[in-house]
């Protein structure tokens, strides 16, 4: 399997960008996982359950929430997540 994927940006991207996947962690046991609620309805339900499963396995979890799903996360929120978390999972729900 190749590490390159084509990701389509739904915000009127005219030419799809080719990006390399981030390196995957072998284990999450010594990592901090950020859970980002993008503030769409029911996202917190998914993240609550995911947090429960991760903490049962002894994985440290930090929770974050965007102010609104209609705009990108504020730069200070992105910086905090990038400096405190080894990986991030976003909740995309409705």
Secondary structure as UniProt FT lines:
FT   STRAND          4..7
FT   TURN            10..12
FT   STRAND          17..20
FT   TURN            29..30
FT   STRAND          32..37
FT   TURN            41..42
FT   HELIX           43..56
FT   TURN            57..58
FT   STRAND          60..65
FT   TURN            69..70
FT   HELIX           75..84
FT   STRAND          87..91
//
